Amino acid sequence: MKRTWAGEVRNVSLLVASAINTDGYREILGIFEGAREDKSGRSSFPRHLVDRGLSGIQLIISDACSGLVESIT
């Protein structure tokens, strides 16, 4: 995705966390925008979701973003 910061256009990535509720519908739990895909740039997103009460995670699907994979543990 393209994003403008201080008049400069840069590539950014988005992480989207979604879940299936008890009625079988998808819900967006959160969206995180960042310029880097490393562990330090990604570890705050799962932590933020857990701090907001997320629990009972049964499945994580990813494009193998190394920063996300490292931060999940």
CHARMM-style PDB file with segment names, atoms N, HN, CA, C and O in Angstrom:
ATOM      1  N   MET     1       0.846  -1.162   0.000  1.00  0.00      PROA
ATOM      2  CA  MET     1       0.000   0.000   0.000  1.00  0.00      PROA
ATOM      3  C   MET     1       0.899   1.235   0.000  1.00  0.00      PROA
ATOM      4  O   MET     1       1.971   1.219   0.605  1.00  0.00      PROA
ATOM      5  N   LYS     2       0.483   2.273  -0.654  1.00  0.00      PROA
ATOM      6  HN  LYS     2      -0.388   2.286  -1.145  1.00  0.00      PROA
ATOM      7  CA  LYS     2       1.233   3.532  -0.693  1.00  0.00      PROA
ATOM      8  C   LYS     2       0.684   4.481   0.376  1.00  0.00      PROA
ATOM      9  O   LYS     2      -0.524   4.557   0.603  1.00  0.00      PROA
ATOM     10  N   ARG     3       1.599   5.196   1.022  1.00  0.00      PROA
ATOM     11  HN  ARG     3       2.580   5.134   0.837  1.00  0.00      PROA
ATOM     12  CA  ARG     3       1.223   6.129   2.081  1.00  0.00      PROA
ATOM     13  C   ARG     3       2.081   7.366   1.970  1.00  0.00      PROA
ATOM     14  O   ARG     3       3.264   7.262   1.646  1.00  0.00      PROA
ATOM     15  N   THR     4       1.529   8.523   2.228  1.00  0.00      PROA
ATOM     16  HN  THR     4       0.568   8.607   2.492  1.00  0.00      PROA
ATOM     17  CA  THR     4       2.282   9.764   2.195  1.00  0.00      PROA
ATOM     18  C   THR     4       2.642  10.184   3.616  1.00  0.00      PROA
ATOM     19  O   THR     4       1.768  10.365   4.463  1.00  0.00      PROA
ATOM     20  N   TRP     5       3.944  10.335   3.865  1.00  0.00      PROA
ATOM     21  HN  TRP     5       4.655  10.187   3.177  1.00  0.00      PROA
ATOM     22  CA  TRP     5       4.452  10.833   5.139  1.00  0.00      PROA
ATOM     23  C   TRP     5       5.307  12.043   4.859  1.00  0.00      PROA
ATOM     24  O   TRP     5       6.289  11.953   4.121  1.00  0.00      PROA
ATOM     25  N   ALA     6       4.957  13.158   5.427  1.00  0.00      PROA
ATOM     26  HN  ALA     6       4.160  13.232   6.027  1.00  0.00      PROA
ATOM     27  CA  ALA     6       5.726  14.400   5.283  1.00  0.00      PROA
ATOM     28  C   ALA     6       5.991  14.731   3.822  1.00  0.00      PROA
ATOM     29  O   ALA     6       7.093  15.144   3.461  1.00  0.00      PROA
ATOM     30  N   GLY     7       4.980  14.549   2.988  1.00  0.00      PROA
ATOM     31  HN  GLY     7       4.085  14.214   3.281  1.00  0.00      PROA
ATOM     32  CA  GLY     7       5.096  14.873   1.581  1.00  0.00      PROA
ATOM     33  C   GLY     7       5.825  13.854   0.741  1.00  0.00      PROA
ATOM     34  O   GLY     7       6.014  14.074  -0.455  1.00  0.00      PROA
ATOM     35  N   GLU     8       6.243  12.742   1.325  1.00  0.00      PROA
ATOM     36  HN  GLU     8       6.089  12.564   2.297  1.00  0.00      PROA
ATOM     37  CA  GLU     8       6.965  11.699   0.608  1.00  0.00      PROA
ATOM     38  C   GLU     8       6.107  10.433   0.555  1.00  0.00      PROA
ATOM     39  O   GLU     8       5.559  10.005   1.570  1.00  0.00      PROA
ATOM     40  N   VAL     9       5.997   9.841  -0.632  1.00  0.00      PROA
ATOM     41  HN  VAL     9       6.442  10.189  -1.457  1.00  0.00      PROA
ATOM     42  CA  VAL     9       5.216   8.616  -0.797  1.00  0.00      PROA
ATOM     43  C   VAL     9       6.107   7.423  -0.500  1.00  0.00      PROA
ATOM     44  O   VAL     9       7.195   7.289  -1.060  1.00  0.00      PROA
ATOM     45  N   ARG    10       5.627   6.547   0.400  1.00  0.00      PROA
ATOM     46  HN  ARG    10       4.744   6.655   0.856  1.00  0.00      PROA
ATOM     47  CA  ARG    10       6.387   5.362   0.787  1.00  0.00      PROA
ATOM     48  C   ARG    10       5.477   4.137   0.764  1.00  0.00      PROA
ATOM     49  O   ARG    10       4.255   4.239   0.878  1.00  0.00      PROA
ATOM     50  N   ASN    11       6.109   2.983   0.612  1.00  0.00      PROA
ATOM     51  HN  ASN    11       7.101   2.900   0.518  1.00  0.00      PROA
ATOM     52  CA  ASN    11       5.381   1.728   0.728  1.00  0.00      PROA
ATOM     53  C   ASN    11       5.202   1.403   2.209  1.00  0.00      PROA
ATOM     54  O   ASN    11       6.128   1.555   3.005  1.00  0.00      PROA
ATOM     55  N   VAL    12       4.023   0.963   2.560  1.00  0.00      PROA
ATOM     56  HN  VAL    12       3.271   0.839   1.914  1.00  0.00      PROA
ATOM     57  CA  VAL    12       3.761   0.487   3.912  1.00  0.00      PROA
ATOM     58  C   VAL    12       3.063  -0.860   3.802  1.00  0.00      PROA
ATOM     59  O   VAL    12       2.498  -1.200   2.763  1.00  0.00      PROA
ATOM     60  N   SER    13       3.111  -1.603   4.864  1.00  0.00      PROA
ATOM     61  HN  SER    13       3.571  -1.327   5.708  1.00  0.00      PROA
ATOM     62  CA  SER    13       2.411  -2.875   4.887  1.00  0.00      PROA
ATOM     63  C   SER    13       1.307  -2.803   5.931  1.00  0.00      PROA
ATOM     64  O   SER    13       1.383  -2.021   6.878  1.00  0.00      PROA
ATOM     65  N   LEU    14       0.295  -3.616   5.751  1.00  0.00      PROA
ATOM     66  HN  LEU    14       0.233  -4.252   4.982  1.00  0.00      PROA
ATOM     67  CA  LEU    14      -0.821  -3.674   6.691  1.00  0.00      PROA
ATOM     68  C   LEU    14      -0.973  -5.091   7.214  1.00  0.00      PROA
ATOM     69  O   LEU    14      -0.933  -6.056   6.450  1.00  0.00      PROA
ATOM     70  N   LEU    15      -1.146  -5.205   8.514  1.00  0.00      PROA
ATOM     71  HN  LEU    15      -1.179  -4.421   9.134  1.00  0.00      PROA
ATOM     72  CA  LEU    15      -1.548  -6.466   9.130  1.00  0.00      PROA
ATOM     73  C   LEU    15      -3.002  -6.316   9.522  1.00  0.00      PROA
ATOM     74  O   LEU    15      -3.394  -5.308  10.109  1.00  0.00      PROA
ATOM     75  N   VAL    16      -3.787  -7.301   9.204  1.00  0.00      PROA
ATOM     76  HN  VAL    16      -3.468  -8.120   8.726  1.00  0.00      PROA
ATOM     77  CA  VAL    16      -5.197  -7.283   9.556  1.00  0.00      PROA
ATOM     78  C   VAL    16      -5.491  -8.536  10.363  1.00  0.00      PROA
ATOM     79  O   VAL    16      -5.208  -9.649   9.919  1.00  0.00      PROA
ATOM     80  N   ALA    17      -6.052  -8.356  11.535  1.00  0.00      PROA
ATOM     81  HN  ALA    17      -6.282  -7.452  11.896  1.00  0.00      PROA
ATOM     82  CA  ALA    17      -6.455  -9.487  12.362  1.00  0.00      PROA
ATOM     83  C   ALA    17      -7.966  -9.614  12.275  1.00  0.00      PROA
ATOM     84  O   ALA    17      -8.699  -8.666  12.558  1.00  0.00      PROA
ATOM     85  N   SER    18      -8.419 -10.789  11.882  1.00  0.00      PROA
ATOM     86  HN  SER    18      -7.824 -11.559  11.652  1.00  0.00      PROA
ATOM     87  CA  SER    18      -9.859 -11.030  11.819  1.00  0.00      PROA
ATOM     88  C   SER    18     -10.179 -12.308  12.570  1.00  0.00      PROA
ATOM     89  O   SER    18      -9.302 -13.130  12.834  1.00  0.00      PROA
ATOM     90  N   ALA    19     -11.424 -12.457  12.903  1.00  0.00      PROA
ATOM     91  HN  ALA    19     -12.137 -11.790  12.689  1.00  0.00      PROA
ATOM     92  CA  ALA    19     -11.864 -13.634  13.656  1.00  0.00      PROA
ATOM     93  C   ALA    19     -13.250 -14.035  13.175  1.00  0.00      PROA
ATOM     94  O   ALA    19     -13.961 -13.255  12.541  1.00  0.00      PROA
ATOM     95  N   ILE    20     -13.605 -15.248  13.487  1.00  0.00      PROA
ATOM     96  HN  ILE    20     -13.028 -15.881  14.002  1.00  0.00      PROA
ATOM     97  CA  ILE    20     -14.958 -15.737  13.208  1.00  0.00      PROA
ATOM     98  C   ILE    20     -15.709 -15.722  14.535  1.00  0.00      PROA
ATOM     99  O   ILE    20     -15.280 -16.343  15.507  1.00  0.00      PROA
ATOM    100  N   ASN    21     -16.829 -15.012  14.569  1.00  0.00      PROA
ATOM    101  HN  ASN    21     -17.178 -14.508  13.779  1.00  0.00      PROA
ATOM    102  CA  ASN    21     -17.576 -14.950  15.820  1.00  0.00      PROA
ATOM    103  C   ASN    21     -18.460 -16.192  15.999  1.00  0.00      PROA
ATOM    104  O   ASN    21     -18.481 -17.073  15.140  1.00  0.00      PROA
ATOM    105  N   THR    22     -19.172 -16.252  17.092  1.00  0.00      PROA
ATOM    106  HN  THR    22     -19.155 -15.536  17.790  1.00  0.00      PROA
ATOM    107  CA  THR    22     -19.978 -17.434  17.404  1.00  0.00      PROA
ATOM    108  C   THR    22     -21.132 -17.641  16.429  1.00  0.00      PROA
ATOM    109  O   THR    22     -21.681 -18.740  16.346  1.00  0.00      PROA
ATOM    110  N   ASP    23     -21.503 -16.600  15.694  1.00  0.00      PROA
ATOM    111  HN  ASP    23     -21.057 -15.708  15.761  1.00  0.00      PROA
ATOM    112  CA  ASP    23     -22.551 -16.721  14.678  1.00  0.00      PROA
ATOM    113  C   ASP    23     -21.995 -17.101  13.309  1.00  0.00      PROA
ATOM    114  O   ASP    23     -22.749 -17.250  12.348  1.00  0.00      PROA
ATOM    115  N   GLY    24     -20.659 -17.257  13.222  1.00  0.00      PROA
ATOM    116  HN  GLY    24     -20.046 -17.135  14.003  1.00  0.00      PROA
ATOM    117  CA  GLY    24     -20.029 -17.654  11.968  1.00  0.00      PROA
ATOM    118  C   GLY    24     -19.665 -16.503  11.054  1.00  0.00      PROA
ATOM    119  O   GLY    24     -19.319 -16.730   9.895  1.00  0.00      PROA
ATOM    120  N   TYR    25     -19.733 -15.271  11.543  1.00  0.00      PROA
ATOM    121  HN  TYR    25     -20.014 -15.086  12.485  1.00  0.00      PROA
ATOM    122  CA  TYR    25     -19.384 -14.104  10.738  1.00  0.00      PROA
ATOM    123  C   TYR    25     -17.976 -13.617  11.071  1.00  0.00      PROA
ATOM    124  O   TYR    25     -17.529 -13.688  12.216  1.00  0.00      PROA
ATOM    125  N   ARG    26     -17.292 -13.121  10.040  1.00  0.00      PROA
ATOM    126  HN  ARG    26     -17.655 -13.064   9.110  1.00  0.00      PROA
ATOM    127  CA  ARG    26     -15.956 -12.559  10.247  1.00  0.00      PROA
ATOM    128  C   ARG    26     -16.057 -11.175  10.868  1.00  0.00      PROA
ATOM    129  O   ARG    26     -16.951 -10.393  10.545  1.00  0.00      PROA
ATOM    130  N   GLU    27     -15.130 -10.895  11.757  1.00  0.00      PROA
ATOM    131  HN  GLU    27     -14.404 -11.530  12.020  1.00  0.00      PROA
ATOM    132  CA  GLU    27     -15.025  -9.570  12.374  1.00  0.00      PROA
ATOM    133  C   GLU    27     -13.576  -9.118  12.296  1.00  0.00      PROA
ATOM    134  O   GLU    27     -12.660  -9.922  12.472  1.00  0.00      PROA
ATOM    135  N   ILE    28     -13.366  -7.832  12.032  1.00  0.00      PROA
ATOM    136  HN  ILE    28     -14.110  -7.179  11.889  1.00  0.00      PROA
ATOM    137  CA  ILE    28     -12.026  -7.266  12.043  1.00  0.00      PROA
ATOM    138  C   ILE    28     -11.682  -6.925  13.496  1.00  0.00      PROA
ATOM    139  O   ILE    28     -12.399  -6.170  14.153  1.00  0.00      PROA
ATOM    140  N   LEU    29     -10.584  -7.487  13.984  1.00  0.00      PROA
ATOM    141  HN  LEU    29     -10.001  -8.100  13.451  1.00  0.00      PROA
ATOM    142  CA  LEU    29     -10.152  -7.224  15.352  1.00  0.00      PROA
ATOM    143  C   LEU    29      -9.215  -6.036  15.435  1.00  0.00      PROA
ATOM    144  O   LEU    29      -9.166  -5.342  16.451  1.00  0.00      PROA
ATOM    145  N   GLY    30      -8.470  -5.804  14.362  1.00  0.00      PROA
ATOM    146  HN  GLY    30      -8.510  -6.367  13.537  1.00  0.00      PROA
ATOM    147  CA  GLY    30      -7.544  -4.689  14.356  1.00  0.00      PROA
ATOM    148  C   GLY    30      -6.777  -4.634  13.057  1.00  0.00      PROA
ATOM    149  O   GLY    30      -6.678  -5.623  12.331  1.00  0.00      PROA
ATOM    150  N   ILE    31      -6.231  -3.456  12.773  1.00  0.00      PROA
ATOM    151  HN  ILE    31      -6.312  -2.652  13.363  1.00  0.00      PROA
ATOM    152  CA  ILE    31      -5.407  -3.238  11.593  1.00  0.00      PROA
ATOM    153  C   ILE    31      -4.181  -2.456  12.041  1.00  0.00      PROA
ATOM    154  O   ILE    31      -4.292  -1.471  12.771  1.00  0.00      PROA
ATOM    155  N   PHE    32      -3.012  -2.906  11.596  1.00  0.00      PROA
ATOM    156  HN  PHE    32      -2.922  -3.706  11.002  1.00  0.00      PROA
ATOM    157  CA  PHE    32      -1.756  -2.268  11.971  1.00  0.00      PROA
ATOM    158  C   PHE    32      -1.021  -1.861  10.709  1.00  0.00      PROA
ATOM    159  O   PHE    32      -0.849  -2.673   9.800  1.00  0.00      PROA
ATOM    160  N   GLU    33      -0.589  -0.619  10.646  1.00  0.00      PROA
ATOM    161  HN  GLU    33      -0.730   0.041  11.385  1.00  0.00      PROA
ATOM    162  CA  GLU    33       0.163  -0.108   9.503  1.00  0.00      PROA
ATOM    163  C   GLU    33       1.607   0.119   9.914  1.00  0.00      PROA
ATOM    164  O   GLU    33       1.872   0.682  10.976  1.00  0.00      PROA
ATOM    165  N   GLY    34       2.536  -0.313   9.084  1.00  0.00      PROA
ATOM    166  HN  GLY    34       2.320  -0.770   8.221  1.00  0.00      PROA
ATOM    167  CA  GLY    34       3.942  -0.104   9.404  1.00  0.00      PROA
ATOM    168  C   GLY    34       4.791  -0.038   8.160  1.00  0.00      PROA
ATOM    169  O   GLY    34       4.394  -0.502   7.091  1.00  0.00      PROA
ATOM    170  N   ALA    35       5.968   0.546   8.311  1.00  0.00      PROA
ATOM    171  HN  ALA    35       6.291   0.923   9.179  1.00  0.00      PROA
ATOM    172  CA  ALA    35       6.879   0.677   7.175  1.00  0.00      PROA
ATOM    173  C   ALA    35       7.838  -0.497   7.081  1.00  0.00      PROA
ATOM    174  O   ALA    35       8.479  -0.694   6.048  1.00  0.00      PROA
ATOM    175  N   ARG    36       7.944  -1.284   8.159  1.00  0.00      PROA
ATOM    176  HN  ARG    36       7.424  -1.124   8.998  1.00  0.00      PROA
ATOM    177  CA  ARG    36       8.900  -2.388   8.174  1.00  0.00      PROA
ATOM    178  C   ARG    36       8.184  -3.674   8.562  1.00  0.00      PROA
ATOM    179  O   ARG    36       7.169  -3.650   9.258  1.00  0.00      PROA
ATOM    180  N   GLU    37       8.729  -4.795   8.102  1.00  0.00      PROA
ATOM    181  HN  GLU    37       9.553  -4.815   7.537  1.00  0.00      PROA
ATOM    182  CA  GLU    37       8.135  -6.095   8.420  1.00  0.00      PROA
ATOM    183  C   GLU    37       9.022  -6.904   9.365  1.00  0.00      PROA
ATOM    184  O   GLU    37       8.963  -8.133   9.359  1.00  0.00      PROA
ATOM    185  N   ASP    38       9.841  -6.235  10.177  1.00  0.00      PROA
ATOM    186  HN  ASP    38       9.889  -5.236  10.183  1.00  0.00      PROA
ATOM    187  CA  ASP    38      10.706  -6.956  11.096  1.00  0.00      PROA
ATOM    188  C   ASP    38       9.998  -7.215  12.427  1.00  0.00      PROA
ATOM    189  O   ASP    38       8.871  -6.768  12.642  1.00  0.00      PROA
ATOM    190  N   LYS    39      10.670  -7.937  13.304  1.00  0.00      PROA
ATOM    191  HN  LYS    39      11.586  -8.300  13.129  1.00  0.00      PROA
ATOM    192  CA  LYS    39      10.064  -8.311  14.586  1.00  0.00      PROA
ATOM    193  C   LYS    39       9.693  -7.088  15.418  1.00  0.00      PROA
ATOM    194  O   LYS    39       8.606  -7.039  15.994  1.00  0.00      PROA
ATOM    195  N   SER    40      10.575  -6.111  15.487  1.00  0.00      PROA
ATOM    196  HN  SER    40      11.458  -6.150  15.019  1.00  0.00      PROA
ATOM    197  CA  SER    40      10.283  -4.934  16.310  1.00  0.00      PROA
ATOM    198  C   SER    40       9.093  -4.151  15.771  1.00  0.00      PROA
ATOM    199  O   SER    40       8.330  -3.565  16.539  1.00  0.00      PROA
ATOM    200  N   GLY    41       8.939  -4.143  14.460  1.00  0.00      PROA
ATOM    201  HN  GLY    41       9.559  -4.618  13.836  1.00  0.00      PROA
ATOM    202  CA  GLY    41       7.819  -3.434  13.868  1.00  0.00      PROA
ATOM    203  C   GLY    41       6.505  -4.175  13.957  1.00  0.00      PROA
ATOM    204  O   GLY    41       5.444  -3.574  13.791  1.00  0.00      PROA
ATOM    205  N   ARG    42       6.555  -5.468  14.217  1.00  0.00      PROA
ATOM    206  HN  ARG    42       7.417  -5.957  14.352  1.00  0.00      PROA
ATOM    207  CA  ARG    42       5.348  -6.297  14.212  1.00  0.00      PROA
ATOM    208  C   ARG    42       4.923  -6.821  15.582  1.00  0.00      PROA
ATOM    209  O   ARG    42       3.765  -7.200  15.759  1.00  0.00      PROA
ATOM    210  N   SER    43       5.824  -6.851  16.542  1.00  0.00      PROA
ATOM    211  HN  SER    43       6.764  -6.544  16.398  1.00  0.00      PROA
ATOM    212  CA  SER    43       5.486  -7.470  17.827  1.00  0.00      PROA
ATOM    213  C   SER    43       4.457  -6.675  18.611  1.00  0.00      PROA
ATOM    214  O   SER    43       3.764  -7.243  19.455  1.00  0.00      PROA
ATOM    215  N   SER    44       4.336  -5.387  18.361  1.00  0.00      PROA
ATOM    216  HN  SER    44       4.899  -4.925  17.676  1.00  0.00      PROA
ATOM    217  CA  SER    44       3.369  -4.584  19.110  1.00  0.00      PROA
ATOM    218  C   SER    44       1.925  -4.895  18.715  1.00  0.00      PROA
ATOM    219  O   SER    44       1.018  -4.720  19.528  1.00  0.00      PROA
ATOM    220  N   PHE    45       1.700  -5.347  17.499  1.00  0.00      PROA
ATOM    221  HN  PHE    45       2.437  -5.489  16.839  1.00  0.00      PROA
ATOM    222  CA  PHE    45       0.318  -5.615  17.052  1.00  0.00      PROA
ATOM    223  C   PHE    45      -0.316  -6.789  17.798  1.00  0.00      PROA
ATOM    224  O   PHE    45      -1.396  -6.619  18.364  1.00  0.00      PROA
ATOM    225  N   PRO    46       0.308  -7.981  17.826  1.00  0.00      PROA
ATOM    226  CA  PRO    46      -0.292  -9.071  18.603  1.00  0.00      PROA
ATOM    227  C   PRO    46      -0.399  -8.726  20.091  1.00  0.00      PROA
ATOM    228  O   PRO    46      -1.377  -9.095  20.742  1.00  0.00      PROA
ATOM    229  N   ARG    47       0.599  -8.024  20.631  1.00  0.00      PROA
ATOM    230  HN  ARG    47       1.393  -7.724  20.102  1.00  0.00      PROA
ATOM    231  CA  ARG    47       0.561  -7.626  22.042  1.00  0.00      PROA
ATOM    232  C   ARG    47      -0.626  -6.709  22.297  1.00  0.00      PROA
ATOM    233  O   ARG    47      -1.313  -6.850  23.309  1.00  0.00      PROA
ATOM    234  N   HSD    48      -0.871  -5.776  21.394  1.00  0.00      PROA
ATOM    235  HN  HSD    48      -0.313  -5.662  20.572  1.00  0.00      PROA
ATOM    236  CA  HSD    48      -2.008  -4.855  21.523  1.00  0.00      PROA
ATOM    237  C   HSD    48      -3.329  -5.635  21.538  1.00  0.00      PROA
ATOM    238  O   HSD    48      -4.215  -5.336  22.338  1.00  0.00      PROA
ATOM    239  N   LEU    49      -3.460  -6.623  20.662  1.00  0.00      PROA
ATOM    240  HN  LEU    49      -2.739  -6.866  20.012  1.00  0.00      PROA
ATOM    241  CA  LEU    49      -4.686  -7.419  20.620  1.00  0.00      PROA
ATOM    242  C   LEU    49      -4.880  -8.213  21.913  1.00  0.00      PROA
ATOM    243  O   LEU    49      -5.992  -8.289  22.435  1.00  0.00      PROA
ATOM    244  N   VAL    50      -3.815  -8.795  22.421  1.00  0.00      PROA
ATOM    245  HN  VAL    50      -2.911  -8.733  21.997  1.00  0.00      PROA
ATOM    246  CA  VAL    50      -3.901  -9.546  23.684  1.00  0.00      PROA
ATOM    247  C   VAL    50      -4.235  -8.604  24.831  1.00  0.00      PROA
ATOM    248  O   VAL    50      -5.057  -8.938  25.684  1.00  0.00      PROA
ATOM    249  N   ASP    51      -3.611  -7.434  24.863  1.00  0.00      PROA
ATOM    250  HN  ASP    51      -2.943  -7.163  24.170  1.00  0.00      PROA
ATOM    251  CA  ASP    51      -3.895  -6.455  25.917  1.00  0.00      PROA
ATOM    252  C   ASP    51      -5.353  -5.988  25.882  1.00  0.00      PROA
ATOM    253  O   ASP    51      -5.905  -5.601  26.912  1.00  0.00      PROA
ATOM    254  N   ARG    52      -5.975  -6.026  24.703  1.00  0.00      PROA
ATOM    255  HN  ARG    52      -5.527  -6.341  23.866  1.00  0.00      PROA
ATOM    256  CA  ARG    52      -7.386  -5.654  24.570  1.00  0.00      PROA
ATOM    257  C   ARG    52      -8.313  -6.810  24.906  1.00  0.00      PROA
ATOM    258  O   ARG    52      -9.533  -6.648  24.867  1.00  0.00      PROA
ATOM    259  N   GLY    53      -7.756  -7.988  25.240  1.00  0.00      PROA
ATOM    260  HN  GLY    53      -6.765  -8.119  25.271  1.00  0.00      PROA
ATOM    261  CA  GLY    53      -8.585  -9.100  25.681  1.00  0.00      PROA
ATOM    262  C   GLY    53      -8.639 -10.287  24.751  1.00  0.00      PROA
ATOM    263  O   GLY    53      -9.381 -11.233  25.017  1.00  0.00      PROA
ATOM    264  N   LEU    54      -7.878 -10.276  23.666  1.00  0.00      PROA
ATOM    265  HN  LEU    54      -7.276  -9.508  23.450  1.00  0.00      PROA
ATOM    266  CA  LEU    54      -7.882 -11.404  22.745  1.00  0.00      PROA
ATOM    267  C   LEU    54      -7.313 -12.639  23.434  1.00  0.00      PROA
ATOM    268  O   LEU    54      -6.245 -12.581  24.044  1.00  0.00      PROA
ATOM    269  N   SER    55      -8.017 -13.733  23.336  1.00  0.00      PROA
ATOM    270  HN  SER    55      -8.884 -13.780  22.841  1.00  0.00      PROA
ATOM    271  CA  SER    55      -7.533 -14.999  23.895  1.00  0.00      PROA
ATOM    272  C   SER    55      -8.135 -16.141  23.089  1.00  0.00      PROA
ATOM    273  O   SER    55      -9.027 -15.932  22.266  1.00  0.00      PROA
ATOM    274  N   GLY    56      -7.646 -17.333  23.331  1.00  0.00      PROA
ATOM    275  HN  GLY    56      -6.922 -17.503  24.000  1.00  0.00      PROA
ATOM    276  CA  GLY    56      -8.202 -18.499  22.649  1.00  0.00      PROA
ATOM    277  C   GLY    56      -7.846 -18.584  21.183  1.00  0.00      PROA
ATOM    278  O   GLY    56      -8.626 -19.109  20.388  1.00  0.00      PROA
ATOM    279  N   ILE    57      -6.688 -18.079  20.808  1.00  0.00      PROA
ATOM    280  HN  ILE    57      -6.054 -17.652  21.454  1.00  0.00      PROA
ATOM    281  CA  ILE    57      -6.259 -18.116  19.406  1.00  0.00      PROA
ATOM    282  C   ILE    57      -6.033 -19.571  19.001  1.00  0.00      PROA
ATOM    283  O   ILE    57      -5.294 -20.302  19.661  1.00  0.00      PROA
ATOM    284  N   GLN    58      -6.673 -19.976  17.920  1.00  0.00      PROA
ATOM    285  HN  GLN    58      -7.274 -19.383  17.384  1.00  0.00      PROA
ATOM    286  CA  GLN    58      -6.554 -21.344  17.454  1.00  0.00      PROA
ATOM    287  C   GLN    58      -5.832 -21.465  16.120  1.00  0.00      PROA
ATOM    288  O   GLN    58      -5.344 -22.546  15.787  1.00  0.00      PROA
ATOM    289  N   LEU    59      -5.751 -20.389  15.350  1.00  0.00      PROA
ATOM    290  HN  LEU    59      -6.147 -19.512  15.620  1.00  0.00      PROA
ATOM    291  CA  LEU    59      -5.152 -20.456  14.024  1.00  0.00      PROA
ATOM    292  C   LEU    59      -4.613 -19.093  13.641  1.00  0.00      PROA
ATOM    293  O   LEU    59      -5.276 -18.075  13.839  1.00  0.00      PROA
ATOM    294  N   ILE    60      -3.415 -19.077  13.094  1.00  0.00      PROA
ATOM    295  HN  ILE    60      -2.877 -19.904  12.933  1.00  0.00      PROA
ATOM    296  CA  ILE    60      -2.838 -17.851  12.547  1.00  0.00      PROA
ATOM    297  C   ILE    60      -2.429 -18.156  11.112  1.00  0.00      PROA
ATOM    298  O   ILE    60      -1.710 -19.122  10.859  1.00  0.00      PROA
ATOM    299  N   ILE    61      -2.885 -17.334  10.176  1.00  0.00      PROA
ATOM    300  HN  ILE    61      -3.469 -16.549  10.382  1.00  0.00      PROA
ATOM    301  CA  ILE    61      -2.546 -17.490   8.769  1.00  0.00      PROA
ATOM    302  C   ILE    61      -1.735 -16.265   8.370  1.00  0.00      PROA
ATOM    303  O   ILE    61      -2.133 -15.130   8.632  1.00  0.00      PROA
ATOM    304  N   SER    62      -0.601 -16.505   7.738  1.00  0.00      PROA
ATOM    305  HN  SER    62      -0.277 -17.427   7.525  1.00  0.00      PROA
ATOM    306  CA  SER    62       0.297 -15.415   7.388  1.00  0.00      PROA
ATOM    307  C   SER    62       0.957 -15.712   6.048  1.00  0.00      PROA
ATOM    308  O   SER    62       0.951 -16.846   5.569  1.00  0.00      PROA
ATOM    309  N   ASP    63       1.525 -14.668   5.457  1.00  0.00      PROA
ATOM    310  HN  ASP    63       1.530 -13.746   5.846  1.00  0.00      PROA
ATOM    311  CA  ASP    63       2.308 -14.833   4.232  1.00  0.00      PROA
ATOM    312  C   ASP    63       3.771 -15.101   4.563  1.00  0.00      PROA
ATOM    313  O   ASP    63       4.650 -14.846   3.739  1.00  0.00      PROA
ATOM    314  N   ALA    64       4.034 -15.607   5.748  1.00  0.00      PROA
ATOM    315  HN  ALA    64       3.321 -15.814   6.417  1.00  0.00      PROA
ATOM    316  CA  ALA    64       5.387 -15.931   6.225  1.00  0.00      PROA
ATOM    317  C   ALA    64       6.244 -14.698   6.453  1.00  0.00      PROA
ATOM    318  O   ALA    64       7.467 -14.761   6.326  1.00  0.00      PROA
ATOM    319  N   CYS    65       5.633 -13.611   6.778  1.00  0.00      PROA
ATOM    320  HN  CYS    65       4.640 -13.560   6.881  1.00  0.00      PROA
ATOM    321  CA  CYS    65       6.370 -12.414   7.169  1.00  0.00      PROA
ATOM    322  C   CYS    65       7.227 -12.763   8.384  1.00  0.00      PROA
ATOM    323  O   CYS    65       6.698 -13.059   9.456  1.00  0.00      PROA
ATOM    324  N   SER    66       8.524 -12.727   8.219  1.00  0.00      PROA
ATOM    325  HN  SER    66       8.953 -12.486   7.348  1.00  0.00      PROA
ATOM    326  CA  SER    66       9.420 -13.208   9.276  1.00  0.00      PROA
ATOM    327  C   SER    66       9.218 -12.450  10.584  1.00  0.00      PROA
ATOM    328  O   SER    66       9.290 -13.055  11.654  1.00  0.00      PROA
ATOM    329  N   GLY    67       8.969 -11.160  10.528  1.00  0.00      PROA
ATOM    330  HN  GLY    67       8.911 -10.669   9.659  1.00  0.00      PROA
ATOM    331  CA  GLY    67       8.747 -10.383  11.748  1.00  0.00      PROA
ATOM    332  C   GLY    67       7.508 -10.838  12.490  1.00  0.00      PROA
ATOM    333  O   GLY    67       7.511 -10.887  13.720  1.00  0.00      PROA
ATOM    334  N   LEU    68       6.467 -11.166  11.783  1.00  0.00      PROA
ATOM    335  HN  LEU    68       6.465 -11.126  10.783  1.00  0.00      PROA
ATOM    336  CA  LEU    68       5.239 -11.634  12.426  1.00  0.00      PROA
ATOM    337  C   LEU    68       5.436 -13.025  12.999  1.00  0.00      PROA
ATOM    338  O   LEU    68       5.013 -13.303  14.121  1.00  0.00      PROA
ATOM    339  N   VAL    69       6.071 -13.892  12.242  1.00  0.00      PROA
ATOM    340  HN  VAL    69       6.415 -13.666  11.330  1.00  0.00      PROA
ATOM    341  CA  VAL    69       6.309 -15.265  12.705  1.00  0.00      PROA
ATOM    342  C   VAL    69       7.137 -15.228  13.993  1.00  0.00      PROA
ATOM    343  O   VAL    69       6.837 -15.961  14.936  1.00  0.00      PROA
ATOM    344  N   GLU    70       8.165 -14.393  14.046  1.00  0.00      PROA
ATOM    345  HN  GLU    70       8.409 -13.797  13.280  1.00  0.00      PROA
ATOM    346  CA  GLU    70       8.992 -14.289  15.247  1.00  0.00      PROA
ATOM    347  C   GLU    70       8.220 -13.708  16.423  1.00  0.00      PROA
ATOM    348  O   GLU    70       8.421 -14.142  17.557  1.00  0.00      PROA
ATOM    349  N   SER    71       7.355 -12.752  16.186  1.00  0.00      PROA
ATOM    350  HN  SER    71       7.192 -12.399  15.265  1.00  0.00      PROA
ATOM    351  CA  SER    71       6.659 -12.088  17.289  1.00  0.00      PROA
ATOM    352  C   SER    71       5.517 -12.934  17.861  1.00  0.00      PROA
ATOM    353  O   SER    71       5.093 -12.693  18.991  1.00  0.00      PROA
ATOM    354  N   ILE    72       5.022 -13.894  17.132  1.00  0.00      PROA
ATOM    355  HN  ILE    72       5.367 -14.090  16.214  1.00  0.00      PROA
ATOM    356  CA  ILE    72       3.922 -14.732  17.611  1.00  0.00      PROA
ATOM    357  C   ILE    72       4.340 -15.553  18.819  1.00  0.00      PROA
ATOM    358  O   ILE    72       3.557 -15.726  19.753  1.00  0.00      PROA
ATOM    359  N   THR    73       5.559 -16.056  18.808  1.00  0.00      PROA
ATOM    360  HN  THR    73       6.195 -15.915  18.049  1.00  0.00      PROA
ATOM    361  CA  THR    73       6.017 -16.859  19.939  1.00  0.00      PROA
ATOM    362  C   THR    73       6.129 -16.029  21.182  1.00  0.00      PROA
ATOM    363  OT1 THR    73       6.502 -16.544  22.236  1.00  0.00      PROA
TER     364      THR     73
END
